[in-house]
């Protein structure tokens, strides 16, 4: 058949089908409305066919799915703009992303454009946003677990244990003492003093291992003694702090001591099972060929995702939060043929680009800087920042000096360990969800997390510059 005949046949088919559809629709429109539709339209006081086009468009935009897409678009756009601005100013991307979350909340967006804020973030839509942000945190914690290198811990065990445990114990003590002062006015509605004090201690002592690792990488400190020591100390700090946090959550969620002991026993059993049983079966489950492939297959990624979800679901059911299961799943991933790096590059890109900005935004929606509406509130906030910095930076620096590092490197190590970032926000949101932290103290601690992370770069530069000045002065005196 020639091309001309094919074209003619195609046009005739379209014409016949189009006319037939038009005729059916024309006669179908004359049929009476179904009884259910008539009743529903009467109940709303308007015929279905009489709904204005603009009203219909507005109704479509207010559907849960459309609303979620609007939120994601705005959150990711704001996150990328602030991340770029942060990098240009010489700070890590996470600073800009954290700031974007706060700016999208009631502290700025809700203050400047309350109607637009209510449309974009209505109260009935926050449940979905919260669930997505929690999924993002689980994937992020899985990536953090894969970044931990046990070999670092073995090579610098003495310094790592001394610095990391000092940098947890001292600020934890400071946090507990501070809780004694703040409990009456700033604790959450369901907080006991013990739970509030333990959460204040945790908030003072956490170090953001992933943020610290990226700061070290960006500054070319990866192969240096200081950089390696900081990574090692942060790794030990992370494991210790999250273990303490798991215990705190267990105590806070359990109604009796028997329930708390059962939760701890189940958690310990789960850790042993994952570490000694699941870890050994994973290489055989993936297969040697899959572990060595440059591009992980869909089947391999499916197994990884199933493991993350199963581990997260288990710890959530036990009662110590889903993120601990995801973190442990990352630590037991096979490390042969660069398998962790290949999986991590995919998981981290997905979680960092899409899911983590949702978590920052959700945190920002809970952060109400307007609650600090008096001098006393801001003075308390400054006190919390000072106590957190003194406890973390000071304890780390002194411990490092005792183990043999010079004062300048000790202070730089302390500045790195004072980085709290995203890990702090995760802990704070847990405390908020458990109603241990009130909105006012939650806001103060979020500001503290942002400020201490923001100070890391300038403090590193300050201590490094002083060391260079001293070195030049010593050389001049020798000359």
C-alpha positions in Angstrom: 0.0 0.0 0.0 1.4 3.4 -1.0 2.1 6.2 1.5 -0.8 8.3 0.2 -3.3 5.4 0.7 -2.1 4.8 4.2 -2.5 8.5 5.1 -6.0 8.5 3.6 -7.0 5.4 5.5 -5.6 6.9 8.8 -7.6 10.2 8.3 -10.8 8.3 7.5 -10.4 6.2 10.6 -9.8 9.2 12.8 -12.8 11.0 11.3 -15.2 8.0 11.7 -14.1 7.4 15.3 -14.3 11.1 16.2 -17.8 11.6 14.7 -19.0 8.4 16.4 -17.7 9.5 19.8 -19.3 13.0 19.4 -22.7 11.4 18.5 -22.6 9.1 21.6 -21.6 11.9 23.9 -24.3 14.2 22.4 -27.1 11.7 23.0 -25.6 10.5 26.3 -25.8 14.1 27.7 -29.6 13.9 27.2 -29.9 10.9 29.6 -31.2 11.7 33.2 -28.7 12.0 36.0 -28.1 8.9 38.2 -30.1 9.1 41.4 -26.9 9.1 43.6 -25.4 12.0 41.8 -28.6 14.1 42.0 -28.8 13.5 45.8 -25.1 14.4 46.2 -25.5 17.6 44.1 -28.6 18.6 46.0 -26.8 18.1 49.3 -24.1 20.5 48.2 -26.6 23.0 46.8 -25.1 23.1 43.3 -25.4 21.0 40.1 -22.2 19.2 39.1 -22.2 20.8 35.7 -22.5 24.3 37.2 -19.2 24.3 39.1 -17.1 27.3 37.9 -13.8 26.4 36.2 -11.7 28.4 38.6 -13.4 26.8 41.6 -12.7 23.4 40.1 -9.0 24.3 39.6 -8.7 25.5 43.2 -10.4 22.2 44.4 -7.9 20.2 42.3 -4.9 22.1 43.8 -6.2 21.4 47.3 -6.2 17.7 46.8 -3.7 15.9 49.1 -1.4 14.8 46.2 -1.4 18.2 44.5 -0.7 19.8 47.9 2.2 17.5 48.5 3.7 18.3 45.1 3.4 22.0 45.8 5.2 21.6 49.2 8.0 19.4 47.6 8.5 22.0 44.8 8.8 24.9 47.2 10.9 23.0 49.8 13.5 21.7 47.3 13.7 25.0 45.4 14.3 26.9 48.7 16.8 24.3 49.9 18.9 24.5 46.7 18.9 28.3 46.7 20.0 28.4 50.4 22.6 25.6 49.9 24.2 27.5 47.0 24.3 30.7 49.0 25.8 28.8 52.0 28.6 27.4 49.8 29.4 30.8 48.3 29.7 32.2 51.8 32.2 29.4 52.7 29.9 27.2 54.8 28.7 23.6 54.2 25.6 23.0 52.2 23.8 21.6 55.2 23.9 25.1 56.9 21.8 26.5 54.0 19.5 23.6 54.0 18.9 23.9 57.7 18.3 27.6 57.3 15.9 27.1 54.4 13.8 24.8 56.6 13.5 27.5 59.3 12.8 30.3 56.8 9.9 28.2 55.3 8.3 27.9 58.8 6.2 30.3 60.8 9.4 32.2 61.8 9.6 34.0 58.4 7.3 32.6 55.6 4.3 32.4 58.1 5.1 35.9 59.4 5.5 37.6 56.0 2.7 35.8 54.1 0.4 34.1 56.5 -2.3 33.3 53.9 0.2 31.8 51.5 1.8 29.9 54.4 -1.6 28.5 55.4 -2.3 27.4 51.8 1.1 25.7 51.3 1.4 24.1 54.8 -2.1 23.6 56.1 -2.2 21.6 59.4 -4.0 18.7 57.9 -1.2 18.1 55.4 1.7 17.9 57.9 1.1 14.2 58.7 2.2 13.1 55.2 5.2 15.5 55.2 6.2 14.1 58.6 6.1 10.5 57.4 8.1 11.3 54.2 10.7 13.2 56.3 11.0 10.2 58.7 11.6 7.9 55.7 14.3 10.3 54.6 16.0 10.2 58.0 16.0 6.4 57.9 17.8 6.4 54.5 20.2 9.1 55.7 21.1 7.1 58.8 21.6 4.0 56.7 24.2 6.1 54.6 25.8 7.3 57.9 26.2 3.7 59.1 27.9 2.8 55.8 30.4 5.6 56.2 31.6 4.3 59.6 35.1 2.7 59.1 35.9 0.3 62.0 39.6 0.2 60.9 39.9 3.9 61.9 38.7 3.0 65.4 41.4 0.3 65.8 44.2 2.5 64.6 43.5 5.4 66.9 41.6 3.8 69.7 43.3 5.5 72.5 42.8 9.1 71.3 39.3 8.3 69.9 38.0 6.8 73.1 39.5 9.5 75.3 38.3 12.5 73.2 34.9 11.1 72.1 33.9 10.0 75.6 35.1 13.2 77.2 33.2 15.2 74.6 30.1 13.2 75.5 30.4 13.0 79.3 31.3 16.6 80.1 28.6 18.3 77.9 26.1 15.6 79.0 26.8 16.7 82.6 26.4 20.3 81.6 23.1 19.5 79.9 21.7 17.7 82.9 22.7 20.6 85.2 21.1 23.0 82.8 17.9 20.9 82.7 17.6 21.3 86.5 17.4 25.1 85.9 15.1 24.9 82.9 12.7 22.0 83.7 10.0 24.0 85.5 9.5 26.5 82.7 10.6 24.8 79.5 9.9 21.0 79.7 7.2 19.5 77.5 3.8 18.5 78.7 4.6 14.8 79.2 8.2 15.2 80.4 9.5 13.8 83.6 12.6 15.4 85.0 14.7 12.3 84.2 13.6 12.2 80.6 14.0 16.0 80.1 17.5 16.0 81.7 18.6 13.0 79.6 17.4 14.7 76.4 19.2 18.0 77.4 22.3 16.0 78.0 22.0 14.3 74.6 21.4 17.6 72.8 24.6 19.0 74.3 26.8 16.0 73.4 25.9 15.0 69.9 28.4 15.4 67.0 27.2 15.4 63.4 29.5 12.8 61.9 28.4 13.3 58.2 28.7 17.1 58.3 32.1 16.8 60.0 33.3 14.4 57.4 32.3 16.8 54.6 34.0 19.7 56.2 37.2 17.8 56.5 36.9 16.7 52.9 36.2 20.2 51.6 39.2 21.6 53.5 41.6 19.0 52.3 42.2 17.5 55.7 41.3 13.9 54.9 44.9 12.6 54.9 46.1 14.6 57.8 46.5 13.4 61.4 44.0 16.0 62.6 41.4 15.0 59.9 41.8 11.2 60.6 41.6 11.7 64.3 38.5 13.9 64.0 36.8 11.3 61.8 37.7 8.5 64.3 36.5 10.5 67.3 33.3 11.5 65.6 32.6 7.8 64.7 33.1 6.7 68.3 31.0 9.7 69.5 28.2 8.8 67.1 28.0 5.2 68.2 28.1 6.1 71.9 25.7 9.0 71.6 23.1 7.1 69.6 23.3 4.1 72.0 22.6 6.5 74.9 19.7 8.1 72.9 18.3 4.7 72.3 18.3 4.0 76.0 16.7 7.4 76.7 13.9 6.8 74.2 13.4 3.3 75.7 13.0 4.8 79.2 10.8 7.7 77.9 8.4 5.4 76.0 8.1 2.7 78.6 5.5 3.0 81.3 7.3 0.8 83.8 10.8 -0.3 84.5 10.0 -3.9 83.4 8.9 -2.6 80.0 12.1 -0.6 79.7 14.2 -3.6 80.5 12.3 -5.7 78.0 12.9 -3.1 75.3 16.6 -2.9 76.1 16.8 -6.7 76.0 15.1 -6.9 72.6 17.2 -4.1 71.3 20.4 -5.9 72.4 19.2 -9.2 70.9 18.5 -7.4 67.6 22.0 -5.8 67.5 23.6 -9.2 68.1 21.4 -10.9 65.5 22.3 -8.1 62.9 26.0 -8.1 63.7 26.7 -11.8 63.9 24.0 -13.4 61.8 22.7 -11.0 59.1 26.2 -9.5 58.4 27.6 -13.0 57.6 24.7 -13.9 55.3 24.6 -10.7 53.2 27.6 -11.5 50.9 26.0 -14.8 49.9 22.6 -13.2 49.6 23.9 -10.5 47.2 26.3 -12.9 45.4 30.0 -12.2 44.5 29.1 -11.0 41.0 26.6 -8.4 42.3 29.1 -7.1 44.8 31.7 -6.5 42.1 29.5 -4.9 39.5 30.1 -1.3 38.8 26.4 -0.5 38.6 24.3 -2.3 41.2 21.3 -4.1 39.7 17.7 -3.4 40.5 17.6 -6.7 42.4 20.6 -5.6 44.5 19.0 -2.3 45.3 15.7 -4.0 46.1 17.5 -6.2 48.7 19.2 -3.2 50.2 15.9 -1.3 50.5 14.1 -4.3 52.0 16.9 -4.6 54.6 16.6 -0.9 55.5 12.9 -1.1 55.9 12.9 -4.4 57.8 15.6 -3.2 60.2 13.8 0.2 60.7 10.5 -1.5 61.2 12.0 -3.9 63.8 13.5 -1.2 66.0 10.3 0.9 65.7 8.3 -2.1 66.9 10.8 -2.7 69.7 10.3 0.9 70.9 13.7 2.6 70.2 12.8 4.5 66.9 13.1 3.3 63.3 16.3 5.3 62.5 18.4 3.0 64.8 17.5 0.0 62.7 18.4 1.8 59.5 21.7 3.0 61.0 22.6 -0.6 62.1 21.7 -1.9 58.6 24.3 0.5 57.2 27.0 -0.6 59.5 26.7 -4.3 58.5 26.8 -3.7 54.7 29.5 -5.8 52.9 32.6 -3.7 52.3 34.3 -5.7 49.5 35.0 -4.3 46.0 33.8 -0.9 47.0 30.2 -2.1 47.4 29.4 0.4 50.2 30.5 3.4 48.1 28.5 2.2 45.1 25.3 1.8 47.2 26.0 4.9 49.3 26.3 7.2 46.2 22.8 6.2 45.1 21.1 6.2 48.5 22.6 9.4 49.7 21.9 11.3 46.4 18.2 10.3 46.6 17.8 11.1 50.3 19.9 14.3 50.2 18.2 15.8 47.1 14.6 14.9 48.0 13.9 13.5 51.4 16.3 15.4 53.7 15.0 18.9 52.6 11.5 17.7 53.7 12.9 16.9 57.1 14.5 20.3 57.4 11.2 22.0 56.3 9.2 19.9 58.8 11.7 20.9 61.6 11.3 24.5 60.5 7.5 24.3 60.7 8.0 23.3 64.4 10.6 26.0 65.0 8.9 29.2 66.2 11.5 31.9 66.7 8.6 34.2 67.7 8.3 32.3 70.9 11.6 34.0 72.0 9.8 37.3 72.4 11.6 38.7 75.4 15.1 39.4 76.6 15.0 36.5 79.0 14.3 34.0 76.2 17.2 35.2 74.1 19.5 35.2 77.1 18.6 31.6 77.8 19.2 30.7 74.2 22.7 32.4 74.3 23.3 30.5 77.6 22.4 27.2 75.9 24.8 28.0 73.0 27.6 28.9 75.4 27.2 25.8 77.6 27.0 23.5 74.5 30.1 25.1 73.0 32.1 25.2 76.2 31.3 21.6 77.1 31.8 20.1 73.7 34.8 22.1 72.3 36.4 22.5 75.7 36.2 18.9 76.8 37.4 17.6 73.4 40.4 20.0 73.3 41.5 19.2 76.8 41.2 15.4 76.2 43.1 15.7 73.0 45.9 17.7 74.7 46.2 15.1 77.4 46.6 12.3 74.8 49.6 14.2 73.2 48.2 16.6 70.6 49.4 20.2 70.7 47.0 23.0 71.8 46.3 24.3 68.4 45.4 21.0 66.9 43.5 20.2 70.1 41.4 23.3 69.7 40.8 22.6 66.0 39.6 19.1 67.0 37.3 20.6 69.6 35.8 22.9 66.9 35.2 20.0 64.6 33.6 17.9 67.4 31.3 20.9 68.2 29.6 20.4 64.9 26.0 19.2 65.5 24.1 19.8 62.3 21.5 17.4 61.2 22.2 14.7 63.8 21.1 17.2 66.5 17.9 18.0 64.7 17.0 14.3 64.5 17.4 13.9 68.3 15.5 17.1 68.9 12.5 16.0 66.8 12.4 12.7 68.7 12.2 14.7 72.0 9.5 16.9 70.5 7.4 14.0 69.3 7.6 12.4 72.7 6.4 15.7 74.2 9.6 15.9 76.4 10.6 19.2 74.8 8.3 22.1 74.7 8.1 24.3 71.5 10.1 27.1 73.2 13.1 24.9 74.3 12.9 23.1 71.0 13.3 26.4 69.2 16.3 27.3 71.4 18.0 24.0 70.8 17.4 24.2 67.0 19.1 27.7 67.0 21.9 26.2 69.1 22.4 23.4 66.5 22.5 25.9 63.7 24.9 28.3 65.4 27.4 25.6 66.6 27.5 24.1 63.1 27.9 27.6 61.6 30.8 28.3 64.0 32.9 25.2 62.9 34.4 26.8 59.8 35.3 30.2 61.4 36.8 28.5 64.5 38.9 26.2 62.4 40.2 29.1 60.4 40.9 31.1 63.5 42.9 28.3 65.2 44.8 27.5 62.0 45.7 31.2 61.5 47.0 31.5 65.1 49.1 28.4 64.5 50.6 29.9 61.4 51.3 33.2 63.2 53.1 31.4 66.0 55.1 29.4 63.6 56.2 32.5 61.6 57.1 34.2 64.9 59.2 31.2 66.0 61.0 31.2 62.6 61.7 34.9 62.9 63.1 34.5 66.4 65.4 31.7 65.3 66.7 33.8 62.3 
